[in-house]
Amino acid sequence: MAKKILPLEEGDYYLSEEGYKVFTEQYLLKRGYCCESGCRHCPYGFDKKTGLHR
């Protein structure tokens, strides 16, 4: 199954000091699933260290 590509809107991300896009909780909730990459604002509670969701 192909993953749906969502257009980015205001509030979906910000730029880190290093210039990387950091997705916000708003965007991650719109996306609708956890990618298990340890996103900084993960609303799904994934812990990259343990590999588990809270």
PyMOL CGO cylinders between C-alpha atoms (Angstrom):
from pymol import cmd
from pymol.cgo import CYLINDER

trace = [
    CYLINDER, 0.00, 0.00, 0.00, 1.40, 3.40, -0.99, 0.3, 1, 1, 1, 1, 1, 1,
    CYLINDER, 1.40, 3.40, -0.99, 1.64, 6.03, 1.70, 0.3, 1, 1, 1, 1, 1, 1,
    CYLINDER, 1.64, 6.03, 1.70, -0.38, 9.18, 1.13, 0.3, 1, 1, 1, 1, 1, 1,
    CYLINDER, -0.38, 9.18, 1.13, 1.68, 12.35, 0.64, 0.3, 1, 1, 1, 1, 1, 1,
    CYLINDER, 1.68, 12.35, 0.64, 0.26, 15.30, 2.56, 0.3, 1, 1, 1, 1, 1, 1,
    CYLINDER, 0.26, 15.30, 2.56, 0.95, 18.88, 1.49, 0.3, 1, 1, 1, 1, 1, 1,
    CYLINDER, 0.95, 18.88, 1.49, 2.76, 20.85, 4.18, 0.3, 1, 1, 1, 1, 1, 1,
    CYLINDER, 2.76, 20.85, 4.18, 0.79, 23.65, 5.79, 0.3, 1, 1, 1, 1, 1, 1,
    CYLINDER, 0.79, 23.65, 5.79, 1.65, 26.39, 8.26, 0.3, 1, 1, 1, 1, 1, 1,
    CYLINDER, 1.65, 26.39, 8.26, 2.39, 24.88, 11.66, 0.3, 1, 1, 1, 1, 1, 1,
    CYLINDER, 2.39, 24.88, 11.66, 3.34, 21.45, 10.28, 0.3, 1, 1, 1, 1, 1, 1,
    CYLINDER, 3.34, 21.45, 10.28, 7.08, 21.95, 10.81, 0.3, 1, 1, 1, 1, 1, 1,
    CYLINDER, 7.08, 21.95, 10.81, 9.77, 24.36, 11.90, 0.3, 1, 1, 1, 1, 1, 1,
    CYLINDER, 9.77, 24.36, 11.90, 13.46, 24.59, 11.05, 0.3, 1, 1, 1, 1, 1, 1,
    CYLINDER, 13.46, 24.59, 11.05, 15.96, 23.43, 13.64, 0.3, 1, 1, 1, 1, 1, 1,
    CYLINDER, 15.96, 23.43, 13.64, 19.10, 25.45, 14.36, 0.3, 1, 1, 1, 1, 1, 1,
    CYLINDER, 19.10, 25.45, 14.36, 20.91, 23.10, 11.97, 0.3, 1, 1, 1, 1, 1, 1,
    CYLINDER, 20.91, 23.10, 11.97, 18.38, 23.84, 9.20, 0.3, 1, 1, 1, 1, 1, 1,
    CYLINDER, 18.38, 23.84, 9.20, 16.45, 20.55, 9.31, 0.3, 1, 1, 1, 1, 1, 1,
    CYLINDER, 16.45, 20.55, 9.31, 12.65, 20.38, 9.06, 0.3, 1, 1, 1, 1, 1, 1,
    CYLINDER, 12.65, 20.38, 9.06, 11.21, 19.20, 12.38, 0.3, 1, 1, 1, 1, 1, 1,
    CYLINDER, 11.21, 19.20, 12.38, 7.64, 17.95, 12.07, 0.3, 1, 1, 1, 1, 1, 1,
    CYLINDER, 7.64, 17.95, 12.07, 5.22, 19.12, 14.73, 0.3, 1, 1, 1, 1, 1, 1,
    CYLINDER, 5.22, 19.12, 14.73, 2.64, 17.05, 16.58, 0.3, 1, 1, 1, 1, 1, 1,
    CYLINDER, 2.64, 17.05, 16.58, 0.03, 18.73, 14.35, 0.3, 1, 1, 1, 1, 1, 1,
    CYLINDER, 0.03, 18.73, 14.35, 1.57, 17.23, 11.21, 0.3, 1, 1, 1, 1, 1, 1,
    CYLINDER, 1.57, 17.23, 11.21, 2.28, 13.82, 12.74, 0.3, 1, 1, 1, 1, 1, 1,
    CYLINDER, 2.28, 13.82, 12.74, -1.36, 13.50, 13.84, 0.3, 1, 1, 1, 1, 1, 1,
    CYLINDER, -1.36, 13.50, 13.84, -2.55, 14.49, 10.34, 0.3, 1, 1, 1, 1, 1, 1,
    CYLINDER, -2.55, 14.49, 10.34, -0.27, 11.84, 8.86, 0.3, 1, 1, 1, 1, 1, 1,
    CYLINDER, -0.27, 11.84, 8.86, -2.11, 9.29, 11.00, 0.3, 1, 1, 1, 1, 1, 1,
    CYLINDER, -2.11, 9.29, 11.00, 0.55, 6.74, 11.89, 0.3, 1, 1, 1, 1, 1, 1,
    CYLINDER, 0.55, 6.74, 11.89, 3.82, 6.35, 13.80, 0.3, 1, 1, 1, 1, 1, 1,
    CYLINDER, 3.82, 6.35, 13.80, 6.92, 5.88, 11.62, 0.3, 1, 1, 1, 1, 1, 1,
    CYLINDER, 6.92, 5.88, 11.62, 8.92, 4.61, 14.64, 0.3, 1, 1, 1, 1, 1, 1,
    CYLINDER, 8.92, 4.61, 14.64, 11.84, 6.94, 13.87, 0.3, 1, 1, 1, 1, 1, 1,
    CYLINDER, 11.84, 6.94, 13.87, 11.82, 8.65, 17.26, 0.3, 1, 1, 1, 1, 1, 1,
    CYLINDER, 11.82, 8.65, 17.26, 10.35, 11.95, 16.07, 0.3, 1, 1, 1, 1, 1, 1,
    CYLINDER, 10.35, 11.95, 16.07, 10.89, 14.79, 18.54, 0.3, 1, 1, 1, 1, 1, 1,
    CYLINDER, 10.89, 14.79, 18.54, 7.15, 15.57, 18.76, 0.3, 1, 1, 1, 1, 1, 1,
    CYLINDER, 7.15, 15.57, 18.76, 5.74, 12.04, 18.38, 0.3, 1, 1, 1, 1, 1, 1,
    CYLINDER, 5.74, 12.04, 18.38, 2.09, 12.05, 19.55, 0.3, 1, 1, 1, 1, 1, 1,
    CYLINDER, 2.09, 12.05, 19.55, 2.05, 8.23, 19.46, 0.3, 1, 1, 1, 1, 1, 1,
    CYLINDER, 2.05, 8.23, 19.46, 4.46, 7.79, 22.36, 0.3, 1, 1, 1, 1, 1, 1,
    CYLINDER, 4.46, 7.79, 22.36, 7.18, 5.86, 20.54, 0.3, 1, 1, 1, 1, 1, 1,
    CYLINDER, 7.18, 5.86, 20.54, 10.46, 5.53, 22.48, 0.3, 1, 1, 1, 1, 1, 1,
    CYLINDER, 10.46, 5.53, 22.48, 13.36, 4.86, 20.11, 0.3, 1, 1, 1, 1, 1, 1,
    CYLINDER, 13.36, 4.86, 20.11, 15.55, 3.58, 22.95, 0.3, 1, 1, 1, 1, 1, 1,
    CYLINDER, 15.55, 3.58, 22.95, 13.15, 0.79, 23.91, 0.3, 1, 1, 1, 1, 1, 1,
    CYLINDER, 13.15, 0.79, 23.91, 11.40, 0.36, 20.55, 0.3, 1, 1, 1, 1, 1, 1,
    CYLINDER, 11.40, 0.36, 20.55, 8.04, 0.52, 22.31, 0.3, 1, 1, 1, 1, 1, 1,
    CYLINDER, 8.04, 0.52, 22.31, 5.04, 2.84, 22.39, 0.3, 1, 1, 1, 1, 1, 1,
    CYLINDER, 5.04, 2.84, 22.39, 4.10, 4.24, 25.79, 0.3, 1, 1, 1, 1, 1, 1,
]
cmd.load_cgo(trace, "trace")
